Amino acid sequence: MKEISRRKFLKGAAGVSAAAAAAGILGGAALASGEPDAVTGASVTDNARGGASGGSGEAAAAELPELFAAPEPIPEGEISETLTADVVIVGCGVAGLTAARSASEAGASVIVIEKSTSYNYRSGQYGICGSTLQKERGMDFDGSAAVGDLMKEMGYRPDQRLWNYWRDHSGEAFDWLLEPAGDNVEVIDMYAKSYDSSKITVCTVHWPQPEAYDPAEEFSPTYPAATLTFIPDQGNILALTYQRCLDQGVDFRFSTWAKQLLRPDPQGRVEGVVAQDMDGNYLRVLAKKGVIMAAGDYASNEAMVKYFCGGRTYPTMFTSRDAKGAVTNIGEGQCMGAWIGAKIEDGPHAPMTHTLGGALGVDPYLLLNADGQRFCNEDVAGQQLSSQLYRQREAWGWSLFDDNYPEQVELMGCSHGSVNHILPAEDVPNLAGAVMTIGRSAITSRSAVERSCTTADTVEALAAKLYKDEAAQKNMIEAVRRYNELCEKGADEDFHKTAKRMFPLVKAPFYATRISAGSMLVCLGGLSVDPESLHVVDEDMKPIEGLYAVGNNMGGRILQDYPVTIAGASHGTCLTFGYLVGRRCAEG
């Protein structure tokens, strides 16, 4: 495919009308699944859609000029109100909300524009380095090694200077996040079976980690000491964050859609935002010190996913809706930035499509595809495993193990979705009300495994249950024979899995659990930023005065594949840079 710069797209594309822009990708109209977008003509996915589809990079590229065609400025006569603040923030997820608190604490007046009826969040897992909570519990790890492994997992495409800042300041940011809770914080570990719902509860995951686990020895290293999870989710701590913002005078404009950034001089400063309320009225919101883009990702914008992720789309899993019922992750922050000359970072962008595996999570047992063939080193994290599964026919596989598994799981890795402990059913944690039940991540019981597996007393009988096709049955029987041979040798000559996790299938009954490729939770790719000033940059990599980006609008963090080296990496960087950029913008 011949490369065409986005600058040429912006200069050469015909403009679209303000009315079209208002109704389309930046609009408030609810779009049904598959309904074409009014501006781009591209389909907007719904979180209920399923099924990965391939696509041509050539076809996707043809859609991009229309997608990034800058709309005509909204006419002056249609703007009914002008507001002014020091800092204007577009979007109110974790990054936008923490940026609002940080900027207002630094003395700035703040207006937040958000198209939903309240702030947004999901789950509650944070990847953090060096917080007080971690230090008090001995949750120490080599932050520099973790950053190096993150960079390798992402093909060395992100800007390591941003990750070094995460390493040095995410602990400080997490302490700051917890500060409004005062002493009303409790910490529980992965074995806890209850929690105090009146407190801000933080749970460790894969901690204490198995004694035999050492990231330095891993093919796909992870750092379990880095991950902290709010229980039941992060709603309680964000409610305190929101209240702190209100106490400091932040003006939240919910049910309001950002439409265009204001940059009268194409080489000059970004001066503010034009937005539209539920009644269709346009507002001009001027920013004396800066605009912070925190409008989220673009997983439900098929044209952008196809173009930036190699021509493929993925089934999406997304729940946030705007005030009119439309999905909110359609890439308006990236598009508004591109319209005024900002650079959307080079791809490939990173779909978060990690699988949590089957009955034993993503533990690296023998994995066979829909044709009964082994196809990868199974000893990788859930994101990497999902990437391999997407490249198999039907995008799923069978994970096979024998009745020795209860003694084997403690030797497994500690990635997102690993199972390391088999306990009696009555001892497995099941935290009532928790969105992410810790027992589903690291701990399970024999009864739970056996309920969710297909079993048989011989490999041949298991093959007959798993595969209707005789050729696939034969492939499976041969794959198990070959795998057992390699296990006996103590060396995986085919895919080089570490020898300590080569467990033969020898003890009946034999088990099979199905593992499917993961749905897309978010698609990460944003506006490129200068790592020193943290301003968004243009196509020449020159900072654009008055424009910042955080969260999933911020480039340089996550590229190629979502890293599960650190579980909660996205939330960790949303918080860290929301905290930093809010302060930086307030200082002017």
Salt bridges, closest charged atoms under 4 A:
ASP46 OD1 - ARG321 NH2 2.80
GLU76 OE1 - ARG284 NH2 2.44
ASP86 OD1 - LYS288 NZ 3.61
GLU105 OE2 - ARG101 NE 2.77
GLU105 OE2 - ARG244 NH1 3.33
GLU136 OE1 - ARG137 NH1 3.27
ASP149 OD1 - LYS152 NZ 3.36
ASP159 OD2 - ARG161 NH2 2.93
ASP168 OD1 - ARG167 NE 2.84
GLU172 OE1 - HIS169 ND1 2.99
GLU179 OE1 - ARG101 NH2 3.22
GLU179 OE1 - ARG244 NH1 3.07
GLU217 OE1 - LYS500 NZ 3.56
GLU218 OE2 - LYS500 NZ 3.68
GLU218 OE1 - ARG501 NH1 2.75
ASP251 OD1 - ARG253 NE 3.21
GLU302 OE2 - ARG49 NH1 2.93
GLU332 OE2 - LYS115 NZ 2.42
ASP346 OD1 - ARG6 NH2 3.80
ASP346 OD1 - LYS343 NZ 2.93
ASP371 OD1 - ARG393 NH2 2.47
GLU378 OE1 - ARG374 NH2 2.84
GLU378 OE1 - LYS497 NZ 3.06
ASP379 OD2 - ARG501 NH1 2.95
GLU394 OE2 - ARG393 NH1 2.75
ASP403 OD1 - ARG446 NH2 2.59
GLU450 OE2 - ARG446 NE 3.13
GLU478 OE2 - ARG481 NH2 2.69
GLU485 OE1 - ARG481 NH1 3.18
GLU485 OE2 - ARG482 NH1 2.46
ASP492 OD2 - ARG374 NH2 2.74
GLU493 OE1 - ARG482 NH2 3.57
GLU493 OE2 - LYS489 NZ 3.31
ASP494 OD1 - ARG482 NH2 2.89
GLU539 OE2 - ARG6 NE 3.66
GLU539 OE1 - LYS343 NZ 3.92
ASP540 OD1 - ARG7 NH2 2.85
